[in-house]
Amino acid sequence: MKFLIGLAVAIGISSPAFADIENPCADLWFSRNAMLDKAGYCFSTPLGKALFDNSDCTTKQPELTPEVKAQIAVIRELEQGDEGGFYAACNIDTGQQKLDLPDLELRKQLDFQPATDGGTGVCFGYTGPEQPLFAAPWENARTIGVIHQGDDITIAHLDWHGWGFTTVMQGNETKALGWYKIPVADPAQCRVFAG
């Protein structure tokens, strides 16, 4: 992480491009619960109620697709921590009403949430062709953004069956995020690649 921030400063890019890995536990908690929310889960904790709209909830035990079940299982495993790795076991205070996670409103647009292991890679100055970003990792998902030449692309989430997840930065602002068909963040398609 320190190397990546140092590299970013050296080439004139500030650290918000690295925000995804600063709090992997918040990222994992949000991803898991956002998918439960989409399935109709009724939240009872102050944090769940603050972040998700309970007005359309239907149950405490929603029916989940096999894909969502599998992703939630991956997230739960990651929440147990990474022995000797990036972070310890997660313990989110659900008594609070705010989650320290950038781009929450953009993340709520997703139909399928990513899982992070705390690692990251950054493509500074993407040079490849324009790539659509989707709300979920499948062909019929809604398009919610585009990667353009010159964008800085942060890769801080695990791939899903041939799809990657990225946050697209332009300067210090998050321009878009979403799922893309791999490969996009090929180091050969970057002015500089770090990670």
Secondary structure as GFF3:
##gff-version 3
##sequence-region A 1 195
A	DSSP	alpha_helix	2	10	.	.	.	ID=ss1
A	DSSP	three_ten_helix	15	21	.	.	.	ID=ss2
A	DSSP	alpha_helix	24	38	.	.	.	ID=ss3
A	DSSP	alpha_helix	46	51	.	.	.	ID=ss4
A	DSSP	three_ten_helix	54	56	.	.	.	ID=ss5
A	DSSP	alpha_helix	66	79	.	.	.	ID=ss6
A	DSSP	alpha_helix	104	107	.	.	.	ID=ss7
A	DSSP	beta_strand	121	126	.	.	.	ID=ss8
A	DSSP	beta_strand	131	134	.	.	.	ID=ss9
A	DSSP	beta_strand	143	147	.	.	.	ID=ss10
A	DSSP	beta_strand	152	155	.	.	.	ID=ss11
A	DSSP	beta_strand	163	170	.	.	.	ID=ss12
A	DSSP	beta_strand	173	181	.	.	.	ID=ss13
A	DSSP	three_ten_helix	187	189	.	.	.	ID=ss14
A	DSSP	beta_strand	190	194	.	.	.	ID=ss15
###
